[in-house]
């Protein structure tokens, strides 16, 4: 008995680290993180609190990390074709920072990442074509492109009507259909940048969601920024989730735009998804509460200084109505006076 036990221990040691997995570890248990909108500003620098993002994600030691678009500023507002050296420089700076994660990173493009032929080609040479499928343990991941993807004869820059995304084309619909038909994994997750499902009358609900219903699709993730930083809805057992992180928003924009104020008042976040056999658990992890300075009384006062006092709109309404009534009354009196002045004296022919 002792001889066989010694032989078994020797074989286990020779098998390497995988055979020495921690107690309770399982091939159908893993965790992955989803992060959206980590781009910096047009100055070419990285997101101001990217170190915090990477530290918080890294300490959770996810098996996989998915970046859900708008990862660099790029040249989205430039004229003509982008400078490939500039675009490569942006990606090299970001990829260097991402090494701190210590986990495999996969990504889908946002409208900042791919917006003309040059940015498309740089993406392809660095990260490969989309859509694509990734298998990991008992799950299948489908990575899609949800924005403008230029053909060789397309205009130089992303048409602005696609800032909030572009419905999946026939090629991607066929890809999704085929992958779901041949999926033998217990779970399927879909990742893209835009929330193509946001509007109730969006093509997603008639063209894509019916393909997902009744399959092993557990969740669809997006990383777009706005109209909220985080959103969730569940339909037919499928979770639709948005997660995003805010860059440097100037004080003037916050003072001038209510939508910017509402966004900036929400905490940055990323998602941690834990898979254990048939169970899937999603956690929302927040960021920037202490590091960005956006949640202090001083910042609130600075933002509100440029906005109308609360209730100003309600007071202005009656005042405007009164002004309009006074104008109408004055115009009516003027018309009566002119009519009388033009009326012929008694005895004159009419």
Long-range contacts (C-beta under 8 A, 24 or more apart in sequence): 26-276, 26-277, 27-137, 27-138, 28-137, 28-138, 28-186, 28-275, 28-276, 28-277, 29-137, 29-274, 29-275, 29-276, 29-277, 30-63, 30-64, 30-136, 30-137, 30-139, 30-274, 30-275, 31-60, 31-61, 31-62, 31-63, 31-272, 31-273, 31-274, 31-275, 32-62, 32-63, 32-64, 32-65, 32-66, 32-136, 32-272, 32-273, 32-275, 33-57, 33-60, 33-62, 33-64, 33-65, 33-66, 33-103, 33-270, 33-271, 33-272, 33-273, 34-66, 34-68, 34-191, 34-221, 34-223, 34-241, 34-243, 34-270, 34-271, 34-273, 35-65, 35-66, 35-67, 35-68, 35-223, 35-243, 35-245, 35-270, 35-271, 36-67, 36-68, 36-69, 36-70, 36-193, 36-221, 36-222, 36-223, 36-224, 36-225, 36-242, 36-243, 36-244, 36-245, 36-270, 37-68, 37-69, 37-70, 37-110, 37-223, 37-224, 37-225, 37-244, 37-245, 37-246, 37-247, 38-67, 38-70, 38-71, 38-94, 38-245, 39-70, 39-71, 39-72, 39-73, 39-74, 39-110, 39-112, 39-247, 40-72, 40-73, 40-247, 40-248, 41-73, 41-247, 41-248, 42-73, 42-77, 43-73, 44-73, 44-86, 44-89, 44-90, 44-93, 46-93, 46-94, 46-97, 47-245, 47-247, 48-247, 48-248, 48-292, 49-268, 49-287, 49-288, 49-291, 49-292, 50-97, 51-97, 52-287, 52-288, 52-291, 53-245, 53-268, 53-270, 53-287, 54-97, 54-98, 54-100, 54-101, 55-100, 56-270, 56-285, 56-287, 57-101, 57-270, 58-100, 58-101, 58-102, 58-103, 60-272, 60-285, 61-102, 61-103, 62-103, 62-272, 63-103, 63-104, 63-136, 64-103, 64-104, 64-106, 64-136, 64-141, 65-101, 65-103, 65-104, 65-105, 65-106, 66-105, 66-106, 66-107, 66-108, 66-141, 66-143, 66-191, 66-221, 67-105, 67-106, 67-107, 67-108, 67-223, 68-107, 68-108, 68-110, 68-191, 68-192, 68-193, 68-221, 68-222, 68-223, 68-224, 68-243, 69-107, 69-108, 69-109, 69-110, 69-111, 69-112, 69-113, 69-146, 69-147, 69-192, 69-193, 69-194, 69-222, 69-223, 69-224, 70-110, 70-111, 70-112, 70-113, 70-193, 70-223, 70-224, 70-225, 71-107, 71-109, 71-110, 71-112, 71-113, 72-112, 72-113, 73-112, 74-112, 74-113, 74-115, 74-119, 75-115, 75-116, 75-118, 75-119, 76-111, 76-112, 76-115, 76-157, 76-158, 78-157, 80-156, 81-116, 81-117, 81-118, 81-156, 82-115, 82-116, 82-118, 82-119, 83-118, 84-118, 84-121, 84-122, 87-118, 87-119, 87-122, 88-122, 88-126, 91-122, 91-126, 106-134, 106-141, 106-143, 106-191, 107-143, 108-143, 108-144, 108-145, 108-146, 108-191, 108-192, 108-193, 108-223, 109-145, 109-147, 109-193, 110-147, 110-193, 110-194, 110-223, 110-224, 111-147, 111-148, 111-158, 111-162, 111-163, 111-193, 114-145, 114-147, 114-148, 114-149, 114-150, 114-158, 115-147, 115-148, 115-150, 115-157, 115-158, 116-150, 116-156, 116-157, 116-158, 117-150, 117-152, 117-154, 117-156, 120-149, 120-150, 131-171, 131-172, 131-175, 131-176, 133-179, 135-185, 137-275, 138-185, 138-186, 138-187, 138-275, 138-277, 139-185, 139-186, 139-187, 139-188, 139-189, 139-275, 140-179, 140-183, 140-185, 140-187, 140-188, 140-189, 140-216, 141-188, 141-189, 141-190, 141-191, 142-175, 142-176, 142-179, 142-188, 142-189, 142-190, 142-191, 143-191, 143-192, 144-168, 144-172, 144-175, 144-176, 144-190, 144-191, 144-192, 145-172, 145-192, 145-193, 146-192, 146-193, 146-194, 146-196, 146-222, 147-193, 147-194, 164-194, 164-195, 164-198, 164-224, 165-193, 165-194, 165-195, 165-196, 165-224, 166-194, 167-196, 167-202, 167-203, 167-204, 167-207, 168-196, 168-204, 168-207, 168-208, 173-207, 173-208, 173-211, 176-208, 176-211, 176-212, 177-211, 180-211, 180-212, 180-215, 180-216, 180-217, 183-215, 183-216, 185-216, 186-216, 186-277, 186-278, 187-216, 187-218, 187-275, 187-280, 188-215, 188-216, 188-217, 188-218, 189-217, 189-218, 189-219, 189-220, 189-221, 189-273, 190-217, 190-219, 190-220, 190-221, 191-220, 191-221, 191-222, 192-220, 192-221, 192-222, 193-222, 193-223, 193-224, 194-222, 194-224, 195-222, 195-224, 195-231, 195-240, 195-242, 196-222, 197-233, 197-240, 198-227, 209-235, 209-236, 209-238, 212-236, 212-238, 213-238, 218-280, 219-273, 219-280, 219-282, 221-271, 225-263, 226-259, 226-263, 227-259, 227-263, 228-263, 228-266, 229-263, 229-266, 229-267, 229-268, 229-269, 230-266, 230-269, 230-284, 239-282, 241-271, 241-282, 243-269, 243-270, 243-271, 243-284, 244-268, 244-269, 245-269, 245-270, 245-287, 245-288, 246-288, 251-302, 251-303, 251-306, 252-306, 254-303, 254-306, 255-303, 255-305, 255-306, 255-307, 256-306, 258-307, 261-303, 261-307, 264-294, 264-303, 268-292
